[in-house]
Amino acid sequence: MAGQPVSMDNIKETRRVADEYGIPLVFDISRFAENAYLVKELDPHYRDKSLREVAMEMLSYADHYMMSAKKDGLSHIGGFIATRSEDLYQELAARVVLEEGYITYGGLAGRDLEVIAVGLREALDEDYMRHRISQVRYLAERLREQGVPVVYPPGGHAVYVNVLEALPEMPRSQYPADALAAALYLESGVRAVGLGALAFARKVNGKTIYPEQELLRLAVPRRVYTATQLDYVAESLARLLEDRSRIKGLRLVWEPPVEGVRHFLAKLVPV
């Protein structure tokens, strides 16, 4: 949750349970390098191993893999699916030809494939990953210093603001995480994303069931921002929360007919 790492012990136990019930284990490895770094840092059994060694062990426990290369592939586009099953590979390869392009490029330009190939290696550079994680931690500390409630300790790639604590007076029906994201953008130009009621609420027997968490994700783009710019993000959010009258709840006026993508495409207006 909230960018927190998955321990190697947890991965091993998940593998054991999957084997017990005969269930294939699928990993989303979009942030595999961040997870490897945090395992190495937090688990004393792995401190003397390289990031590559930690990552290889992590990946050894899964049957199938999905990767958005825009994360730890350090690419601007693309991704891939990998599998240990020859039958599944052949089935997916046929779908790629029909829907994306030939299997040697999958709808991507050659330069994009090269970027991904290089990025997968660069992401396991320990100096790079140390800097990346330290930036996330820096932003989290700056927010805490100014009284903004965040999920702590931070994990990799982002700081998550606890919006239920930041805006306790706003009802969940007004999508407080997304309301805060909209207000922050208008206040400062800082673009965050709400991960709460808009993304995860569901209807059960006509009743709305809200997710346990209502979070604002402040993702830190790689190799882009200075500490001064992260200071600006923290100061802008803290200033906005001091004058909450500018944060208006939202009302949903349209949502797409396909489930699971509402928070990407929905249209909302201020209450």
C-alpha positions as CSV (number, residue, x, y, z in Angstrom):
1,M,0.0,0.0,0.0
2,A,1.1,3.6,-0.7
3,G,4.4,2.6,-2.3
4,Q,5.5,0.4,0.6
5,P,7.9,-2.5,-0.3
6,V,7.0,-6.1,-0.3
7,S,9.4,-8.1,1.8
8,M,11.2,-11.2,0.4
9,D,9.6,-13.3,3.2
10,N,6.2,-12.1,2.1
11,I,7.0,-13.0,-1.5
12,K,8.2,-16.5,-0.5
13,E,5.1,-17.1,1.6
14,T,2.9,-16.0,-1.3
15,R,4.7,-18.5,-3.5
16,R,4.1,-21.2,-1.0
17,V,0.4,-20.5,-0.8
18,A,0.1,-20.3,-4.6
19,D,1.8,-23.7,-4.9
20,E,-0.4,-25.2,-2.2
21,Y,-3.6,-24.3,-4.1
22,G,-2.1,-24.7,-7.6
23,I,-2.6,-21.0,-8.5
24,P,-0.2,-19.3,-11.0
25,L,1.6,-16.3,-9.4
26,V,1.6,-13.1,-11.4
27,F,3.8,-10.2,-10.5
28,D,3.4,-6.6,-11.5
29,I,7.1,-5.7,-11.7
30,S,6.7,-2.1,-12.8
31,R,8.6,-1.0,-9.7
32,F,10.8,-4.0,-9.2
33,A,14.0,-2.0,-8.8
34,E,12.6,0.2,-6.0
35,N,11.4,-2.9,-4.2
36,A,14.8,-4.6,-4.5
37,Y,16.5,-1.5,-3.1
38,L,14.2,-1.3,-0.1
39,V,14.5,-5.1,0.5
40,K,18.3,-4.7,0.4
41,E,18.1,-1.7,2.8
42,L,15.6,-3.1,5.3
43,D,16.3,-6.9,5.4
44,P,19.7,-7.7,7.0
45,H,19.9,-10.9,5.0
46,Y,20.2,-9.0,1.7
47,R,22.5,-6.0,2.7
48,D,25.6,-7.6,1.2
49,K,23.9,-8.5,-2.1
50,S,23.7,-6.4,-5.2
51,L,20.4,-4.9,-6.4
52,R,20.6,-7.2,-9.4
53,E,20.9,-10.3,-7.1
54,V,18.0,-9.2,-5.0
55,A,15.9,-8.5,-8.0
56,M,16.7,-11.8,-9.6
57,E,15.7,-13.7,-6.5
58,M,12.4,-11.7,-6.2
59,L,11.5,-12.4,-9.8
60,S,12.4,-16.1,-9.5
61,Y,9.3,-16.7,-7.4
62,A,6.7,-15.8,-10.1
63,D,5.2,-17.6,-13.1
64,H,4.1,-14.5,-15.1
65,Y,5.1,-10.9,-15.2
66,M,3.6,-7.6,-16.3
67,M,5.7,-4.4,-16.7
68,S,4.9,-0.8,-17.3
69,A,8.3,0.4,-18.5
70,K,7.4,4.0,-17.7
71,K,8.3,3.2,-14.1
72,D,11.5,1.2,-13.4
73,G,12.0,0.6,-17.1
74,L,13.0,4.4,-17.1
75,S,11.2,4.7,-20.4
76,H,8.7,7.3,-21.6
77,I,6.4,4.7,-23.1
78,G,5.8,0.9,-23.4
79,G,5.9,-2.2,-21.4
80,F,5.8,-6.0,-21.7
81,I,4.4,-9.3,-20.5
82,A,6.7,-12.1,-19.7
83,T,5.8,-15.7,-18.9
84,R,7.4,-19.1,-18.1
85,S,4.6,-20.8,-19.9
86,E,5.3,-21.7,-23.6
87,D,1.6,-22.2,-24.2
88,L,0.6,-18.8,-22.8
89,Y,3.4,-17.2,-24.7
90,Q,2.1,-18.5,-28.0
91,E,-1.4,-17.4,-27.2
92,L,-0.3,-13.9,-26.2
93,A,2.0,-13.6,-29.2
94,A,-0.9,-14.2,-31.5
95,R,-2.9,-11.4,-29.8
96,V,0.1,-9.0,-30.1
97,V,0.1,-9.6,-33.9
98,L,-3.6,-8.8,-34.1
99,E,-3.7,-5.9,-31.7
100,E,-0.3,-4.2,-31.4
101,G,2.2,-5.2,-34.2
102,Y,4.6,-8.0,-34.8
103,I,6.1,-9.7,-31.7
104,T,9.6,-8.2,-32.3
105,Y,8.4,-4.7,-31.5
106,G,4.8,-4.9,-30.2
107,G,3.8,-1.5,-31.5
108,L,6.9,0.3,-30.2
109,A,9.6,2.0,-32.2
110,G,13.0,0.5,-32.2
111,R,14.4,3.4,-30.1
112,D,11.7,2.8,-27.5
113,L,12.8,-0.8,-27.2
114,E,16.4,0.3,-26.8
115,V,15.4,2.8,-24.0
116,I,13.6,0.0,-22.1
117,A,16.6,-2.4,-22.5
118,V,19.0,0.3,-21.1
119,G,16.5,1.5,-18.5
120,L,16.1,-2.0,-16.9
121,R,19.8,-2.0,-16.2
122,E,20.1,1.6,-15.1
123,A,17.3,1.2,-12.6
124,L,19.4,-1.3,-10.7
125,D,22.3,1.1,-10.3
126,E,22.5,1.6,-6.6
127,D,23.6,5.2,-6.7
128,Y,20.7,6.1,-8.9
129,M,18.2,4.3,-6.7
130,R,19.6,5.7,-3.5
131,H,19.1,9.2,-4.9
132,R,15.6,8.4,-6.0
133,I,14.4,7.0,-2.7
134,S,16.1,9.9,-0.8
135,Q,14.1,12.4,-2.8
136,V,10.9,10.7,-1.8
137,R,11.9,10.7,1.8
138,Y,12.9,14.3,1.7
139,L,9.5,15.3,0.4
140,A,7.8,13.2,3.1
141,E,9.8,14.9,5.8
142,R,9.2,18.4,4.5
143,L,5.4,17.7,4.5
144,R,5.5,16.3,8.0
145,E,7.4,19.3,9.2
146,Q,4.5,21.5,8.0
147,G,1.8,19.4,9.6
148,V,0.6,17.6,6.5
149,P,-0.4,14.0,7.4
150,V,1.3,11.4,5.2
151,V,1.7,7.7,5.1
152,Y,4.9,7.1,7.0
153,P,7.5,5.8,6.5
154,P,7.4,6.5,2.7
155,G,8.3,3.7,0.3
156,G,9.4,4.3,-3.2
157,H,8.3,6.6,-6.0
158,A,5.7,8.7,-4.1
159,V,4.5,10.3,-0.9
160,Y,0.9,9.6,0.0
161,V,-1.2,12.2,1.9
162,N,-3.8,10.8,4.3
163,V,-6.7,12.9,3.1
164,L,-9.2,11.6,5.6
165,E,-7.0,13.2,8.3
166,A,-6.2,16.3,6.2
167,L,-9.9,17.0,5.3
168,P,-12.0,15.2,8.0
169,E,-15.0,17.5,7.4
170,M,-15.4,16.6,3.7
171,P,-17.8,13.6,3.1
172,R,-16.5,10.7,1.0
173,S,-19.3,11.3,-1.4
174,Q,-17.5,14.5,-2.5
175,Y,-14.3,12.6,-3.5
176,P,-12.0,14.4,-1.0
177,A,-8.7,13.1,-2.5
178,D,-9.6,14.3,-6.0
179,A,-11.0,17.5,-4.6
180,L,-7.6,18.1,-2.9
181,A,-5.8,17.2,-6.1
182,A,-7.8,19.7,-8.1
183,A,-7.4,22.5,-5.5
184,L,-3.6,21.9,-5.4
185,Y,-3.3,22.2,-9.1
186,L,-5.2,25.5,-9.2
187,E,-3.2,26.7,-6.2
188,S,0.3,25.8,-7.4
189,G,0.4,24.0,-10.7
190,V,1.4,20.8,-8.9
191,R,-0.2,17.8,-10.4
192,A,-1.1,15.0,-8.0
193,V,-3.7,12.2,-8.2
194,G,-6.5,11.1,-5.9
195,L,-6.7,7.5,-5.0
196,G,-9.8,7.0,-2.9
197,A,-13.5,7.1,-3.4
198,L,-13.4,8.0,-7.1
199,A,-11.1,5.2,-8.0
200,F,-12.2,2.4,-5.7
201,A,-15.7,3.0,-4.3
202,R,-18.2,0.4,-5.5
203,K,-21.9,-0.3,-5.3
204,V,-23.1,-3.4,-3.4
205,N,-26.9,-3.9,-3.4
206,G,-27.4,-0.3,-4.2
207,K,-25.2,0.9,-1.3
208,T,-21.9,2.7,-1.9
209,I,-18.9,0.9,-0.2
210,Y,-16.0,3.2,0.2
211,P,-12.3,2.1,0.3
212,E,-10.6,2.1,3.7
213,Q,-8.1,4.8,2.5
214,E,-8.5,8.1,0.9
215,L,-5.0,9.1,-0.4
216,L,-3.4,11.8,-2.5
217,R,-0.4,10.5,-4.4
218,L,2.5,12.9,-4.9
219,A,4.7,10.9,-7.3
220,V,8.3,12.1,-7.7
221,P,9.4,12.0,-11.4
222,R,12.8,10.5,-11.8
223,R,15.9,12.6,-12.5
224,V,13.8,15.8,-12.8
225,Y,13.4,17.9,-9.7
226,T,15.7,19.6,-7.3
227,A,15.2,19.9,-3.5
228,T,14.0,23.5,-4.0
229,Q,11.2,22.3,-6.2
230,L,10.2,19.6,-3.7
231,D,10.1,22.4,-1.1
232,Y,7.7,24.2,-3.3
233,V,5.4,21.2,-3.5
234,A,5.4,20.8,0.3
235,E,4.9,24.5,1.0
236,S,2.0,24.8,-1.6
237,L,0.1,21.9,-0.1
238,A,0.6,23.1,3.5
239,R,-0.5,26.6,2.6
240,L,-3.6,25.2,0.9
241,L,-4.6,23.1,3.9
242,E,-4.3,26.1,6.1
243,D,-7.1,27.8,4.2
244,R,-9.4,24.9,3.4
245,S,-12.2,27.1,2.3
246,R,-10.6,27.0,-1.2
247,I,-10.9,23.2,-1.3
248,K,-14.3,22.4,-2.8
249,G,-15.9,19.0,-2.9
250,L,-16.7,17.4,-6.3
251,R,-19.8,16.0,-7.8
252,L,-19.7,13.3,-10.5
253,V,-21.5,14.3,-13.7
254,W,-20.3,11.6,-16.1
255,E,-18.4,8.3,-15.8
256,P,-17.3,5.8,-18.5
257,P,-19.4,2.7,-19.1
258,V,-16.4,0.4,-18.5
259,E,-15.7,-0.4,-14.8
260,G,-12.3,0.2,-13.3
261,V,-11.3,3.4,-15.3
262,R,-13.6,6.0,-13.7
263,H,-10.8,8.0,-12.1
264,F,-9.1,8.3,-15.5
265,L,-12.0,9.6,-17.5
266,A,-14.8,10.8,-15.3
267,K,-16.1,14.3,-15.4
268,L,-16.7,16.2,-12.1
269,V,-17.7,19.7,-11.1
270,P,-17.3,21.6,-7.8
271,V,-20.1,21.1,-5.3
